[in-house]
Amino acid sequence: MKISRFNLSRRHRQSGSAVLVFIALLAIMLMLITANSSTLLHLHRELKLLDQRQVERLNASQTNATLVVESPAKTDQK
């Protein structure tokens, strides 16, 4: 029983193509993960800034009150 060389070379090309497709998909996934991480970092910074502004606004509006609002970020650092 003879095995044709044509079938063997075709199979190698197919497996090589599958590896290239897999690497391309992996690269796309890594780019998406990087983009999402960057976006989450920016959102975290934005939330901290909004929290600081709100604390400042609440402290400024309490003229007769003795209670001072402290930001959660400051309590986490203790």
N, C-alpha and C positions, 0 to 999 in steps of 0.2 A: 504494500500500500504506500503510494507516494503522496507526500504532502506538497502542495503547490507553494512555491515561494511567493506568489502574488498574494495569497491569503494571509501569509505571515506578515508581509510588509504593510498590508492594509490595516491589520490589527494594531501594529505598532504606531501607525499614524493616528488611529482613532484614540488610543490610550494617551498619546502625546497631546492631542487636542483636548481631551478631557482634563488633563492636568493644567493646561493653559486657561481653560474656562474656570476651573476651580480657583486658580491663583488670581484671576481677574475678579471673581466674586469676592474672594477674601480681601483684596485690596479695596474694593468698593465698601465692604462692611467696615473695614478699619477707618476709612475716610468718614463714614457716617458716625462712627463712635467718637472720633476726634471732634467732629463738628458739634455733636450733642454735648460732649464734655465742655467745650468752649462756651456753648450757649448756657449751660447750667452754671458755669462760673460767673458769667455776666449777670445772670438772673439773681444769683446769690448776692453779688455786690449791689445790685439795684435794690434788693429787699433790705439790705443793711442800711443803705442810704435813706430809703423811705422810712424805715424804723427810726433812724436818728432824727429826721425832720419831724416826724409825728411826735416824738418825745419832746423835742424843743418847742413845738407848737403847744402841746399840752401843758408844759411847764410855764410857758409865757402867759397862757390864758388863766392860770390859777393865781390870781393876785391876792386873794384873801385866804387861800387854803394853805395848810401847813404841810400837806403831803406832797412829796416830790416824786414824780414818776421816774423810775430808773430803767434804762434800756436792758432787754434780756441779754444782750451781748456783754454788757458790763458784769452782770451777775454770773455768767458762764466763766469769766476769766478768774474769778476768785478762787 
